[in-house]
Amino acid sequence: MITSPSTESRSLRLETLSCDLAVLGGGLAGLCCAVTAARAGLNVVLVQDRPVLGGNASSEVRLWTLGATSHMGNNNRWAREGGLIDEILVENTFRNPEGNALVFDTLLLEKAVAEPNLRLLLNTAVFELQKENAQRISAVRAFCSQNSTIYEITAPLFCDATGDGIAGFLAGAAFRIGAEGRQEFDEGFAPAQAGRELLGHSIYFYSKDTGRPVGFVPPAFALKDITKIPRWRDFKAGESGCRLWWIEHGGLLDTVHDTERIKWELWQVVYGVWNFIKNSGRFPEAENLTLEWVGTIPGKRESRRFEGDYMLIQRDLVEQREHADAVSFGGWAIDVHPPEGVFSEQPGCLQWHTKGVYGIPYRCLYSKNIENLFLAGRIISASHIAFASTRVMATCAHGGQAVGIAAALCAKRQLKPAELGATAMEDLHRELLKSGQFIPGVALNDPADLVRSGTLQASSELHLQSLPDDGNMRPMEFSGAMMLPLPAGQVPQATFIFDVLRDTVLEARLMVSSKPCNHTPDIEIGSLSIPLHAGQNQAVCLPFDCQMPHAGYGFFAVLANPDLSVHLSSSRLTGVLFVGQRFNRAVAKTARQEPAPDIGVDAFDFWIPERRPNGKNFALTLSTPLSLFGPENLLNGISRPTFQPNAWVADFNEVVPELRVNWDTPRLVERIELTFDTDLDHPMESVLMGHPETVMPFCVPAFEVASADGTTLWRVDENHQTRRAKTFSEPVSTKGLILRLSCAAQQIPAALFEFRCYAPEGS
């Protein structure tokens, strides 16, 4: 028994923690920062003011995680973010293809608690900050409402990933709220004058079918007049979750301090919408539906943006400017919403896409005036217009990983964040790329990789000359193209197979991208008109007599024609893809982006793939084989298709292809790292949307690594992840390594992006 006499006052329990890096905010950006830093050897404290991790991706909000892939609705091919966020999304697709937000919660928590160097504090909100001097934070204080404990956390480095930037705000870091005027950064899409207008908050709801009639009595605060919402006719009985992202409010308010008010007004809307669906008589199909879940906190889009040593602007995105210190990338549309949100007469959003992905500089990821404060998530240094793209969660998570690696290097070398950028960018790039990060235009150069000092031999490599006809056909209801990687020089002739309903003319085009690593076909280099007579199984050669201006992807396009059907192939392979001139209503309005001429955004056509199980390739034959899939690709430092496949791809006919690395003298091997193809074109939305597979069809399902004498060193019989690594408790001395891969299916050859191995440090 405990008794406590009355007293004048009491103090809360205080627990003091010391760490190498304090990460404040447990959304995807903060989580990826904290886990990455912990894996890199730092002692990390992760402070999260909610009971779960994930922020807007969590079960509290239930927004799907997206980034540069943009629902596969733009021209950013193979653009899913790499590293830890890729690991999370691939694992979630494997465990949780239905998109259950609660299951996603458990996966995020699992990633955090698996790291022995990471201390996780849930339900703990930062409220106070101490400074060593005007430019340096020494400690933060945070309160946990569940255990009545104040935590005082000291660290040499801090990362603010809180969304509203509470640490940066308390520390006096320079920040902005609202939209810059058009002239400040020469941003054509910006408003003419600077203003306070913001993107608002959203709250979602889920419904379910109970199998019997269900009534609904709305709460007294529910919106009574649904016609106050200009788009009230767009509500549908079966639509719920973040598909209703446009239930948005607060863009004309203070999105930091008015959040509780905004939440209540969003609740009024949500319950009013459900009352309309259940009780208006317009939705008989809703008779058996019940309201299963309504968000209790709003998903925030915009509040403070902090200033770093560089501010990302519209031109950086649209022009895809190169930055020597790029450490991450984006590719979501420049996506602005009317500040009135759901009450606006305007469309719920206006999205303008870029022709490809863009780099995000390291200088955007730390405060320009607080010397030990990193920035991660939606608060990074970007103008309002650039923020409209960088704000999405997979982009934020990818940037958080960059901060985690940067913090590890800062701690190891006793550098401030800005000093690291000025003195060690090559090392930062190397460590980021080794962790799975993708940085446009930057390839891994790792002298410590023993594979680079050996000779590579492959049992086979693909020389692509044909994709066999499987008997299925696609009516040419829309224009379609095969994306084929081509070297510079003469273009090979491609032969497709058609069924022709009646005499017609086949119109074909050969197109390329103006930038080698883009996948927007904005330059036409060949055009053909070929008369065809009615008939089936007609092999038609496309004799384009033209030159590829640079190595890159050629789009062999057949224009829409109701009299044509093209034969398909069940064969799929890394770095080869069918795309159609279509649009995804989630991110575009038409198949061609046509902005006003004065807003600084490009006009171009969308050529997008179809989600599996659709999206088969055209059956084809090439006049000369494409020999771009050799083992030398494993040494080029690029771990995804860009201007070429960048993968070793075995021959279709080899069931267990083998790769050998040989050294002249025995080497001591402690660690092996492999990177597989988990279809980086697939967005892998984390919640709500279902996925047809748990394992990506291109991924090698099993593999074995043996020493030169044939001794098995490492074997995995069930693989679904992008990156696999093995550290041996006792290093192995060998004159070579043998890697054996299994094929996922007869029509899908085994592929590998990276094969690296390392000696013990200091040996």
N, C-alpha and C positions, 0 to 999 in steps of 0.2 A: 504494500500500500504506500502511496505517495501523498503527502499532504504538503501544502505550501501556504504559509500565512500571508495575510494581506501585506502589500508593500506599495511604495509610491509608484514604482514602474518596473517593468521587466524588459529584457532584451531578447530578441530572437536568437536561436542557436546560430552560431557563425562557424562555417567550415572554410578553412583557407586551402586553396589549391594552387599549385605551381606547375606550369607546363611550358613546353617549347612554343606551342601555338594554341591560342584560344580562338575557336571558330564559333561565331555567334550567329545562330540561325540554322535550323535543321531542315530546310527545304532541300531540294535536290542539289542546288549549288553548294550549300553548306555541308551536306552529307558527303558529296563527292570530294570536296576540299579536305574534309577531316579524315575520311578513310584513306585517301591517296597520301596525305601527309603521314598518317600513322604507318601505312605500309612502307613509306620511305624512311621510317625510323624515328620520327618525331613523337614526343609525348604530347598528346592532343587532348584538350577538353572541348567537347561539342555541347553547346548550350542551346536548347530548343524550348520555346515557350508553350508548346502544345504537347498533348499526350502521345502523339505519334510523329514520325518523321515524314518528310515528303512535301510539306507545304501544300501548294495547290494540287499536287499529285496524290495527296493522301486521301483516305476515306472520309476525312472531314470536309473536303471540297470536291474531289472526284473529277478533276480535269485530266484529260489524257496528256501524256508526255509527248511533246512533239518538238521538232527543230527544223533543220535544213531540208529534210525530206518532204515536209509540208503535205502529208497525206498522199504522197506520190502524185501531187497535182501540179508540180512545177517541172522545170527541166534540169533539176539538180540530181543527176544520177549518182547512185552509190554514195549518198551523202549523209547516211546516218552517222551520228557522232560516235567517236571511238572511245576506247579506254573504259573507265569504270561505268559510265552511263550506258555504254554498249553492253557491258557485262550484265548490268542490272536488267536491261530491256530484253536481252536474249534469254536470261534465266526466267524472267517473268513470262515470256511467251512459252517457254518450255513447261513451267509449272501451272500457268494461269492463262491459257489461251482465251478463256471466256472474258477476261478483263474484270475480275472481281477486285474491287478496290481494297477490301479487307485483306485479301491475300497479298496484294502489292505492299500494304503496310508491313506485313510480317517479313517480307523479303528485304525491305529497307532496314528494318530493325536488325535483322540477321546480319546484314553487311556491317552495321556499326558495332554490334556486340562481339562479332568474330575477331575484332582487332584488339590484341592485348594492350596496345599502346594508346587506346582511345577510351576516355572516360565520358560517358553519355549522361547528360543531365536533362531529363524531360520535365515538362511542366515548370520550367525555370525561365524567368524573364529578366533580362538585363534592365536595371533601373538607375544605375549610378556608375560613374567612371572616375578614375583617378589618373592624374597626369604627372609625369616626371618633370616636364617642362611644357612650353607652349606647343611644341611639335611632337611630343611623344607620350603615348598612353603607357601607364605602368600597371594598371589593374582595372577590372570591372567588377561590379557587384550585381548579383542576380538573386532573385527570390523564388523559391519553390513553394507553391501554394499547397502542395500535397504533404510535405513534411515540415512545414514551417521553419525552413532553414534558409539563411542567407549564405550564399557562396561568394567568397572573395577570390578572384582568379587573377593571378599575376603571370605575366608572360612577356618575353621580349618581342613577340609578334602577335598581331591580332588580325582576324579576318571578319569583316562585317558582311554577313550574308542574310541579314534579317528582313530584307524586302523594303522596309521603311527606313533602314539605315540608322537604327537607334544609337549604335556606338559612334558612328561617324558624326551624327548630330550632336551627341553629348561632348564629343572630343573637339568640336569646332571645325570639322572638316568642311571645306567649301562644297556647296551643293546647289542644285537648281530644282525648281518645281514649275511645271508648265511648259509651254511651247515657245521655242525661240522664233523670232521673226525671220522672214525669208532672207533678209540681207545679211544677217550675222554670219552665217556659214555658206551663203550662196546656195541655199536649199530650195529648189523650185517647188517642192511639195509642201514646204512649210507655209503657215499662214502669213499673210502680208505683214501683220504686226504681232509682236510677242503678246502672249496671253496666258491666263491661268488655267485654261481648259485642259482636262486630263482624260485619260481612259478610266472608266469606272470599274466598280466591283461587280461580281456576279454571284448568285446563289442558284444552285441546281436542285432538282428533285427527281426521284425515281418512283415509278409505279410498278405494280405487278398484277397479274391476273390470278384471282382467287378461285376461279371456277364456279362462282355463284354471285348473284347480284350483291353489290355493296353500295350503301348510301354514303353521303358525305354532308356533314353540317359544318359550314365554314366557321372559323373563329371570328369574333367580332371585328378584329382589326383587318380582315381580308379586304382587298380592293373590291369595291362594289360595282363600279362601272368599268367593265373590261374595255370599252371603246376609248378609254383614256390612253390605251396602248395602240398607237397607229397601226401596228402589224397584228392586231388581235385576230384577224382571219387566218394568220399563218400557224396558229396553234393546232396541234394534232393530238389525238388521244394516245397514240402509241409512242410519241416522241418524248424523251426525257433525258436526264443527265446533261452532260456538257454539249450535246447537240443543240441545246437551248442556251448556248453561250451568250446570245444577244439579250437575255434577261439581265440587263446591265444598268447600273445606276451609280451616280455620285461624281461624274466627271466635272460637274460645276460646283462641287463642294470641296472641302478640305479632306482629301482621301487618307490623311493620317488621323487627324483629331475628330473627324466626323464619321468614323467608320461604324460606330454603334448606331448612329442615326441612319446611315446608309443601309445597314443590316436590317433594321426594322422596316424600312421602306421596301426593301427587296422581299422580305417575308410577306408584306402586304400584297405585293405583286404575285408571288409564287402561290400563295393560298387563294388569291383571287383567280388566278389562271386555272387552278385545279377545280375551284368551284364552278367556273365557266365550263370546263370539260365535263364535269360530273352532272351539273344541274341545269345547263342551258337547253338540253334537249337536242342539241346539234350533233351529239356524238353517241349514238346508240351503241357503238362498239366499245364504249367505256363502261358499260353496265357492270361488268365483273371486275373492273380495275379498282385497286385500292392504292392510296398514297403510302408508299413503303418507307420513304426517307426524304427529308428535306435538310439541306445543309444548315449548320448552326453557326458557321462563321463564313463570311464572304471570301471569295477568291479575289485577291487584289491584283490589279494590273499595274498601276502607276502611282507613284508618289514622288519621293526624292530621287534625284540622280546626282551622284557625286562627281566632282571634277578630279581627274587624274592629270598626268603630264601630257596626255593627248585626249582629245574628245573626238570620238568616232562620229562622222557626219554622213549625210545622204550620199555624197559623191564617193566616199569610201566604199559604199555598198554597190551602187550602180556601176561605177567604173571598175570595181574590183581592184582597187588600188593595192599595190604591193607594199608591205611594211616589213622592214628587216627584223622587227621584233614581234611579228605575228606569232601568237601562241595558241590560238583557237580559231574557230570559224563560225560563221552564221550563214543562213540561207532561207530562213522564213521570209515571207513577203514583208514589205513595209506596210504594216497593217494598222491603220488608224481607225478609231471609232468615233462617232459623234458624241460629244460630251453629255448630251441629254440621254444617251443610252436607250433604254427600252421605250422611252417617251418621245424619242426623236421621230420626225417625219422622214428623215433620211435613212438610207440603208444601214443595217447594223454595223457594217465595216466597209472600208475601201482599201483593197489590197493591190499593191503593185509589186510584182516580182522582178528580181534581177536575172540576168542571163546565166548566172552561175553563183557559186558560193564565194564568200569574201572573207578575208582574214581579219581577226580582231587583235590589235596590238597589245602587248604586255603593258604598255604605258597607260592603258585604260583600266588596269586592274589593281591600282593602288592610289591612295589619296595623294594629291599634289602638295598638301601642306601638313599632313600628319605622317611622320616619317616611318612609322612601324604599323601602318594600317593598310591591309589589303582589302579590295572590294570584290565581291562575287555576287552573281545573280543579276536581278534586274536593276540594281543601283550602280552598275559600272558606268564609266565615263563615256557618255554618248549623248548626242543631241536628242531632242524629243522625236525627231523623225527617224534617226538611226535606232533609237530605243524601240521604236515600233516593230522592229525586226529582232533585235537582240534579246528582247524580254521573254521569249518563249523558253520553256523549262529545259529542254534538252540542250539548247545553246547555253543557258545559264549553268547547267551541270558540267558541260564541257569546259567552260571557263573556270568553274570551281576546281576542277581537276588541275588546270594549269596553275592556279594559285597554290594548290597543295604541293606540287613539285617545286614551285618557286620558293615557297616557305622552307622546304627541306634544304634547298641549296643555300638560302639565306642563313639558316641556322648553322649549317655545316661550315660556312665560310665567314660567319659573323658580319654579314652585310645587311644593309637596309634594302628594302624592296627596290628603290630607285637605283641604288648602287649595283644591284645584281643585273638589272637591265643594261646598265652602261658597260659592264665588264665581263659578263659571263653568258651572253645570249646563246653562243654556240653550245655551251654545256646545258643550258636550259632546254634548248631545242632537242638535244640528244636524249636527255632524260624523259622529256615529254613523249617523244616518238617511241622510246622503248616501253613506255607505259601504255601504248596503244593510241595516244593522241594523234589525230590527223591535223596537219597544218598545211593549208594550200601552198604549193610551191616549195615546200621544205622536205627534203629527203633525209633519212637517217644515215649518218656517217659515224660508224661506231668502230674505232680501231681495236677495241677490246674483243670484238666478236671473232671467235676462232674460225668460224666458217669462211670468213673473208680471206684467211691465210691458207686455206686448203683448196683442193680441186673438187668440183662438183660433177657427179655423173648421175644421170637419170636413166632408168630402165626404158623410158619412153617419154616423148613429148608430143603434144597435139600439133599437127599440121592441118589446120582446118580447111577442108575442101568441100565438104557436103554435110548437110543435115537431112537425114532421110525422111521421105514422105510417110506419115503414119496413117493415111487414109481419111483424116479429118480435114475439113475445109472452113474457111472464114469468108463469108460474103464481104465484099469490099464496100460496106455501107459507109465507111469513113476511110480517109487516107491512112495508110500504114507504112511503116518503114522498119527495115532491119538495121540496127546499129552494129556495124562491124568495125573492129579496130584495123586501121590501115597504116602502112608505112608511107613516108613521103614518096612521091613518084607516080608511075603509071597505075591507074586503078584497075583491078581485075574485073573481068566480066562476071556478072551474076545471072544465073538462070533460075527462075521460079516456075512453078507449075500451076496452071490455071484451068478452071472450067469456065467456058464462055457460053453464056445463055443465048446470045444472039450476036450477030456481027457488030463489032464495036472497035473503038480505038483505045488502046492502053496508053495512058499518060504516066510517065515515070520521071523522077527527078533524082539527082544525086546532090546531096547537100552536106556541108561541113559547118563547123563552128568557127567563128572569127578568132576565138582564143582556143589554143589546143586542148586545154583541160576543161573547157566548157562542153556542154551537151545540148546547146541550143543551136539548131541548124539554121543559121541566119545568112549563109552564103550558098547560093546555088552554083555548082560548077559543071553540071551536066543536065540535059533535058532530052527526052525521047518521046516520040509519038509512034506507036506500033500498031498497025491495023491487024485485027484478029477476026477470024471466022468462028462461027458457032462450033462448039465441040468440047469434049472433055479431055482431061489429062494432057493439056498442051504445055510442053516445055518451052518457055519463052526466054530467050537470052536478052539481057539488057546491056548492049555493047557501048557503054559509056567510054568515049575516047577522050579522056581527060587526066589531069595530073592532080594528085593530092598536094596542096600547097605546103603542108606540114604533116608530120605524123599525128594521127588523131582518129576520131571516129567519123566514118562516112555513113550517111543516112541513105540507104537504098530504098527510095520511097515509091510506092504505087498509089496513085491518086484514086479517090473514091470513084466507084463505077458500079451501078446497080446490075450490070450485065456480067460482072466478074466475081469469081470466088477463087481464093488462093489456097493452095494445099499447105498443110501445116506439118510440123515435126514435133514429136515428143521429146526430142533431144534438147537438153538445156546445158549451158556451160557458163563458167565464170567469164564475165566481161563481154558477153554477147547478149543482145536484148532486142525484143520487139517493142516498138512504141507506135502509138496512134495519134493522129492530129485530132485531139479531143480536149475536153476540159473536165475537171473535177469541181462540181458545184460547191464543195466545201471551201475552195480557195480561189475560184475564178468564176467569171460570168459567161465567157465565151472561149472558143478555142484559139482566139488571138487576143493578146493584150494590146489595147489601143488607148494609151493615155493621151491627155491633152498635150500639145507640143511644147508647152512652156513650163512643165513641172519637173523636167530633168529625169524622166524615166523612159526606158527604151520600149519601143513597140516590137513585138515578135510573136511567133506562133508557139503554142504549147504542143509538144510531142511527148506524150506520157505513156507509161506502161500500164498494163492491167494487173490487178491483183490476182495472185494464184487462188484457185486452181486454173484460172483463165490465163491469157497472155502467152500462149504457145508461140514459138518462133515459126517463121515461114520455112517450109522445106526449100532447100536451095543447093546449088552446085556452083562453085567458083572456078574460073578458068585457071587460076594459079592458087595454090594453097596459101593460107595465112600462117606464117611461121613466127608467131609473136608470143608463144606460150612456153618458152624454154626455161630451164632451171636457172639461167643467168638472171632472170627476173627476181629471184630471191635475194640478190645482192644489190638491187637498185634503191633500197631504202624506202619504198612506197608500198603500203600494205592494203591497197584497194585499187580498183580500176580508176584511172584518170584519163590520160590521153591514150593509154594502152591498158591491157588487162593487168599487168604488173604481177602476174602469178605464174608459177609453174603449174601447167595443166597436163596431166597424163593423157595418153591416147585413149579413145573411147573403148577400145577392145581390151585394155589391161585391167584386170580385176584387182590385183594387189600391186600397184606400182611401187617402185623402190627408188630411193634417192640415197646416194653415198657421198660423204665428204671424206677425203683422204688427206693425210698430212705426211710429210717426208719422215718426220720423227714423232714419237709418241707425245701426245699432249695430255695435260691434266684437265679433265672436264668436271666442273662442279654443277653447272646449271645449263639447262636446255630450254629454249623458248620457241614456240610455234604459233603461227597465226593462220587461221582457217577462214573460209568464205562462208559467212552466215548471212549472205544476201544483204549487203548494206544499202540496197535500194528499198528494202522493206521498212516502213516507219516504225513498226512494232508498237503502235499506240498502247499505252499501259493499262487503260481501263475502258470499259463500256463496249468497245469494238471487239468482236471475236476474231480469231485468226484460224485459218484452215489447218495449220500445222503446228506442232510443238517443236520440231527440229527442222531447220532450214534445209531444203533439198540439196544445196551445194556443199553442205558441211560434211567433212570426212567423219563418218560415225565411229571409226575405231582406228587406232594406229599403234605402232610398236617402234621403239628405238633400241638398237643393239650396238654393241661395240664392234670393232673390226673383226674380232674373232668369233662373232655371232652370239655372244652372250646378251641376253635380253636385259636391258637397263631400265626400261620404262614401258609399260603397256597400259593402254586405256581402251576398254571394250565398249564404252558408251560415252560418246562425246557429242556435245551439242553447242559448246562454247566457241567464241571467236579465238580467244587466246588461251593457250595452255602452257604451263611452265612447270619444270621439275628441278628442284635443288636436291642433290644427293648428299646424304649425311657424310659419306666418305667419297671424295673426288675419285674419278675413274681415270686411269692412265690407258690411253688407246691411240692407235695410229689412224683411227677413223671412226665414223659413225654411220649406221645404216638405218634409214627411216623407211618404214613400210606403211603405206596408207591403204585403207579399204575404200571402195566406192559406195556411194549412197544408193545408186541405182544403175542399171545397165545403160540408161540413156544419159547419165550425168557423170562425166569423168572426174576423177579426184583432182583437187586443186589445193595449192598452198601458196600463201603470200609471203611468209617469213619463216626462216629456219636459222636460229642463232644459238650459239653455245659459248660458255664463258669458263675461264679458269678461275680458281680461287683468287680472291683479291690479294694482291701483293706477291703472287707466285711468279 
